[in-house]
Amino acid sequence: MIKVLIVDDSAVVRKILSEKLAQVDDVEVVGTATDPYIARDKIVNLKPDVITLDVEMPRMDGITFLGKLMKHHPMPVIVVSSLTPKGSSMAIQALELGAIEVISKPGSAYTVSEISDLLVQKIRAAAGARFSRKDPSADRKPKPLVIKNQLQTTNKILAIGASTGGTEAIRKVLQALPAMTPGALIVQHMPEHFTTAFAQRLNETCQMEVAEALGGEIMRPGLALIAPGNKHMLVFRSGAQYIVQLRNGPPVFHQRPSVEVLFNSVAKHVGVNAVGVLLTGMGADGGKGLLNMKNAGARTIAQDEATCVVYGMPKVAVELGAADKVLPIDRIPEGIFEAFNALGMKEAV
């Protein structure tokens, strides 16, 4: 049984989550807490495996509590936050502090059933996550790569997919990429509005320009686009240009946006001009898509097990033979440029 402690000042949210999780065979809600002070005592006494945490609470906000928790008693935390701009921004801060996942509270945008199903998935992933005390050096901004050989960056696409633990993995990769990196398309499993805050935060700390995709963008070197929550992101070729498109459509591998959808469109429309990267995450999303990219002539990379928070999506890719290289997270930026050079500057016909 996975023991869960629910920390939220809303009695309604505590009741909803407790009742829904009580219906799951492998999850047990061992307690609830209305604020971090009560949560602190219950963590010591109940020894939960996973905590769900609201970031906007009285007496002590969730961000302050999370910082203290990760310093003194690190453990898997899933942030359950409102879809407000403030809530979304605080949720991104929580991920930077070491939270495993973020989901939205049930409300107008997401039904109780949708949030409950998603929360169960996240709890299972968090319980099995590779988790250790937060390393202060992990917050240091990596030095961007210095590219000695001139790289032709036009008409090239970098496609990246990630899920559980992916926000920090994506940050580490993007912060190490120089300003004129080929245009990047990124799918991170995350609810809408949270992806807006995520893109804004990356744009503040990366040399590339990072934005949430709106649809219709023409890809260019130095631009990285994050797929918006609840929308699939695809790319199409128009002459010598690559155009971004957003779609609704059904979830793929239970996800929207789906890495699989992005990778399949890159395989079809970009082919040999692409590099695909599959990072940490639960499930199988993107594994077959990465194989399709490889079969279309793209170069492909999967994150290694040792540096993944959850070795799910990359594991599927490796088992399918979809990855040209399997690399630790700190080697992936260098691997990306080696992959672009290995393409031989061939243009797709």
Helices and strands as residue ranges (DSSP letters): E 2-7, H 11-21, E 27-33, H 36-46, E 50-53, H 62-72, E 77-81, H 85-97, E 101-104, H 112-127, G 136-139, E 157-162, H 166-175, E 183-188, H 194-205, E 209-212, E 223-226, E 232-238, E 241-247, H 259-269, G 271-273, E 274-278, H 287-295, E 299-303, G 305-307, H 313-319, E 325-327, G 329-331, H 332-342
